């Protein structure tokens, strides 16, 4: 299982040391670009969930193409 945890920069080194001391945990830092990608992906998933639930109205492809 993979878990994404957000931690204050000032506590990151401590947490990484703690996690690496556990033999059953493999921990590594994310690059800034990967962290940004995961944030955007999470936002996209939430948008899809809201659209499926009818809480977000979407435009059809024809409307988008007309804007171009």
N, C-alpha and C positions, 0 to 999 in steps of 0.2 A: 504494500500500500504506500502511496505517496501522499505527503501532507505538505502544504505550503503554509508557512508561518511568517507573519510580518512582525519585526522586532525593531525597536529604536536602535539607531546606529551605535549609540553608546553602550548598548547591551549585547550587540551582535557577537563580539569576540567571546564573551563569557558563554553565551548560549552554544556557539559552535564548539567550544572546548568541551562543554558538558555533553553535548550530543555525540561527539567523537569518542568520548570515554566509554560510551555504551557499546558493547560488542555487537548488539543486534541492530544498530542504527548506522546507516551510511548517510552522511550529511555533506552537502556541498553548497557553496554560495551561488546564487544566480547572478548573471551579468545584468547590467542595467537594461540592456535591450531585451533580454529574455523576460525580465520582471515586467517591463512595460507591455510586452506582447501578451503575457498572461493576464495582466489587468484588462487590456482591451478585449481579449478573448472572453473573459468573464463578463464584461459589460455586454458583449454581443449575445452571449447565451441568455443573459437576463432579458435583453430586448426580445429575443425569440420567444421566451417563456411568456412575457407580457403580451406579445402579439397573438400567440396561440390562445391565451386566456381572454382575448378581446379587450384588453386594457390599453392597447397601443394600436393606432390605425396606421396602416402602411399604404404607400403609393404603389400602383402597379407599374410594370416595366414601361408601358407606353407613356405614362406621365414623365418618368425619368428621361426617356429618350427624347421627348418633346422639348425638355429643357436644354438638351445639348444642341 
